[in-house]
Amino acid sequence: MINRHPQSFALLHWFRRLRIRWEIRDDIHEAFLSLACSIICWRRLTALASDPATGRPPPVG
């Protein structure tokens, strides 16, 4: 778990709006940063929850 910061920044750089900052206002940039972090977490959670054999999520219920 040491040195996770470079990996986190690498994941955030996949989002073009965060790699090249176009927004002048800080609140808009922070909103895109929060959205990118949410998408990264969602992708990780769905990858962990999916069935490795089929790649599909398990049935609900």
TORVOMAR-727478 format. One record per atom (N, C-alpha, C): residue in one letter; x, y, z. Coordinates in steps of 0.05 Angstrom, whole numbers, padded with zeros to 5 digits, always signed. Each point is the difference from the previous one (the first is absolute). Layout:
AXYZ ...
// end
This chain:
M+00016-00024+00000 M-00016+00024+00000 M+00017+00025+00000 I+00026-00003-00003 I+00018+00023+00000 I+00000+00011-00029 N+00002+00027-00002 N+00002+00014-00026 N-00024-00005-00018 R-00024+00004+00011 R-00024-00002-00016 R-00006+00027-00014 H+00013+00021+00008 H-00005+00026-00012 H+00005+00001-00030 P+00023-00010-00010 P+00005+00001-00029 P-00021-00015-00016 Q-00009-00023+00011 Q-00021-00015-00014 Q-00026+00015-00001 S-00007+00014+00022 S-00024+00015+00001 S+00001+00023-00020 F+00022+00014-00002 F+00003+00021-00019 F-00001-00011-00029 A+00011-00023-00004 A-00001-00012-00027 A-00029-00006-00008 L-00016-00010+00019 L-00028-00005-00006 L-00015+00026-00006 L+00006+00021+00015 L-00013+00025-00005 L+00008+00012-00027 H+00023-00005-00009 H+00009+00011-00026 H-00014-00013-00024 W-00015-00021+00004 W-00016-00011-00022 W-00023+00019-00007 F-00007+00018+00019 F-00021+00019-00005 F+00012+00025-00011 R-00006+00006-00025 R+00013+00022-00014 R-00005+00027+00013 R-00024+00004+00011 R-00005+00026+00012 R+00016+00005+00025 L+00010-00021+00012 L+00017+00003+00024 L+00030+00001-00008 R+00007-00012-00022 R+00028+00001-00009 R+00007+00027-00010 I-00018+00012-00016 I+00003+00027-00010 I-00022+00017+00012 R+00008+00018+00017 R-00020+00015+00015 R-00010+00024-00017 W-00025-00003-00009 W-00013+00021-00016 W-00016+00020+00017 E-00009-00009+00023 E-00017+00016+00016 E+00016+00021+00016 I-00010+00024+00000 I+00013+00021+00016 I-00010-00002+00029 R-00025-00006+00004 R-00011-00001+00027 R+00008-00026+00014 D+00007+00003+00025 D+00009-00023+00016 D-00023-00020+00006 D-00024+00011+00004 D-00022-00017+00007 D-00008-00020-00023 I+00003+00009-00024 I-00006-00017-00023 I+00021-00022-00002 H+00025+00008+00003 H+00022-00020-00001 H-00004-00021+00023 E-00007+00009+00023 E-00004-00018+00023 E-00024-00019-00006 A-00020+00010-00013 A-00023-00017-00007 A+00008-00022-00019 F+00016+00007-00020 F+00010-00021-00019 F+00018-00019+00014 L+00016+00009+00019 L+00018-00018+00015 L-00017-00019+00017 S-00021+00009+00013 S-00018-00017+00015 S-00013-00021-00018 L-00009+00009-00023 L-00013-00018-00019 L+00019-00021-00010 A+00024+00007-00006 A+00020-00019-00009 A+00006-00021+00022 C+00003+00009+00025 C+00005-00018+00022 C-00023-00020+00004 S-00025+00010-00004 S-00023-00017+00003 S-00001-00021-00022 I+00007+00008-00025 I+00001-00019-00022 I+00021-00021+00004 I+00024+00008+00010 I+00021-00019+00006 I-00008-00020+00021 C-00013+00009+00021 C-00010-00018+00021 C-00021-00019-00011 W-00018+00011-00016 W-00022-00017-00011 W+00012-00022-00018 R+00020+00007-00016 R+00012-00020-00018 R+00014-00022+00017 R+00014+00008+00021 R+00013-00019+00017 R-00020-00019+00014 L-00021+00012+00010 L-00020-00016+00014 L-00014-00020-00018 T-00007+00009-00024 T-00013-00018-00019 T+00019-00022-00010 A+00026+00007-00002 A+00019-00021-00008 A+00004-00020+00022 L-00001+00008+00025 L+00002-00019+00023 L-00024-00017+00003 A-00024+00011-00006 A-00025-00014+00003 A-00007-00018-00023 S+00014+00003-00023 S-00008-00016-00023 S+00011-00028+00002 D-00013-00018-00013 D+00008-00028-00001 D+00025-00003-00019 P+00022-00010+00010 P+00024-00002-00017 P-00003-00018-00024 A-00018-00019+00001 A-00003-00019-00023 A-00015+00014-00023 T-00022+00014+00007 T-00016+00012-00021 T+00004+00030-00003 G+00011+00013+00021 G+00003+00029-00002 G-00025+00015+00006 R-00021-00014+00007 R-00026+00013+00006 R-00003+00002+00031 P-00015+00020+00009 P-00006+00001+00029 P-00017-00023+00009 P+00002-00007+00025 P-00017-00022+00010 P-00029+00008+00001 P-00019-00019-00002 P-00028+00007+00001 P-00008+00012+00027 V-00018+00019-00001 V-00009+00013+00025 V-00023-00016+00012 G+00001-00004+00026 G-00023-00013+00013 G+00004-00027+00010 
// end
